[in-house]
Amino acid sequence: MTIVTSRHVIQGLEALGIGSCDMLLIHSSLSAMGHVERGAHMMIDSFQPVGGRDGIGVLPTHTWGTLNARQPVLLP
């Protein structure tokens, strides 16, 4: 099984042309990537060196325990 590290994520973002001051919407399934070292924390930490201080990373989250076919909208 591949272990996904911060280096992998940074290299991938750079290969996509993501750079300083960019806005990036990330929606992913960590489990589909394999073993993600440090999980979601590593993914978040890996954006800063690429996006810089002025880059914006948006990472929407939800769980199907809360959102599902019967309740497709999150109620406050």
CORRAKA-V707499 format. One record per helix or strand of 2 or more residues. SS is the DSSP state (A for helix, B for strand). FROM is the first residue (numbers start at 1). LEN is the number of residues. Records with the same first field share a line. If there is no record, write none. Layout:
SS->FROM-LEN + FROM-LEN
This chain:
B->3-2 + 23-3 + 35-2 + 56-3
A->6-10 + 30-4 + 39-13
